[in-house]
Amino acid sequence: MLLFANKSIVTEPLDVGEGKFNLVDLVSQAQHAPVSAGVAEIWPGAPVDFEYDDDCAVCYMIEGEITLTEGGEKHSFLPGDVVYIPQEKGLVVLWETDSYGKFVYVTYPHWR
């Protein structure tokens, strides 16, 4: 069993171009887990795009508000919301915020 205390969880910048996006993988292949899981944060800036060709994701919103755009359709992602993004060839989801957003993610299989 692994327990990650809130104060020990520190996200790090992920190179996503012009957007500001931080994350930390807490559970990954290093623990011989079949999934990756961690915490991500996003700030205002250019939208961040993720492709879901090779993995799927389940995310739980902790704080703030994020707009998810898929196929031109926009969805608000608010605290307490859960989103499932399937593994689908050609699927691209844009993540963006006007303020700040923090969420927990689980991907299968490992996203990196």
N, C-alpha and C positions, 0 to 999 in steps of 0.2 A: 504494500500500500504506500502511496505517496500523498502527502498533504502539503499544499502550497499556501502558506499564510499570506493574507492580503498584503501586508506591508513588505513582503519579500518579492512580490510580483512587479517587475520593472520591464516595461516594453522598450524596444530599441527601434530606431528608424529602419524602415524597409525602403529600398530604392524603387520608387514607383513613378519616377519622372518628376513632374511639377507638383504633384499632390503631397500632402504631409500625412504619412501613415506609419504608425509604429505597431510592433507586435512582439510577442514572445511565445515560442512553442514551449509549453510546459511538459507535455507528453508527446513523445515522438519515437522514432526507431531506436534512439539511444536507450530507451527503457524497454525495448522489444515489444512495444505496443502495436496493435494492428491499425491504430488510428493516430492522427496528430491532433492535438488540442492545445488551446492557449487563449491568450487575451490580446485583443487588438484595439487600437485607438486611432481615430481619424479627426483631422482638423480642417477648417475651411481651406480651400484651394482647388486645384484642378481635380476633376473626377478621377478616381482610381479604378482601373478596369482589371477584372480577373476573368480568366477563361476557365471553364469547367469541363474541358475535354477529357481530362484524366482523373478527376476526383469529384466527389460531391461534398457538400458542406451543410452543417446544421449550426445556426448561430442564435445566441440568446442575448438580447440587448439589455445592458446593465444601466447605462446612463446616456443622456443626451438624445439626439435625433439624427438619423441618417436617412437619406433618400436612396433607394435602390432603383436602378433603371435597367429594365430588361426588355429588349425588343421595342423600345420607345415608350413602354408603359412604366410609369413611376409609382413607387410604393413607399410609404413612410414606415420606417422601422423605429419603434418607440420602446422605452423601458418596459420589460416584461414580455415583449413580443419574441416569438421564435420564427425563424425563417429556414426553410429547407430548400437548398439549391441542388438539383439533381446533376449527376454526371451526364453531360449531353454534348456531343460533338458540335462545335460552333457556338455554344452558349457563352455569351459574354455578359457579365453584370457590372454596371458602373456603380461605385460607392461614392457618395459625396455628402457633405454637411455644410450648413450655414453657420454652425456653432462648434459642436464637439460631439463625438459619439464614442462609446466604449462598449465592447461586446466580447462574449466568449464564443469561440468557434471550435468545432470538431470536424475534421475532414477524413474521408476514407477514399482510397488509401492515403498514404502520406502525401501531402501537397508539395513537398520539396525534399 
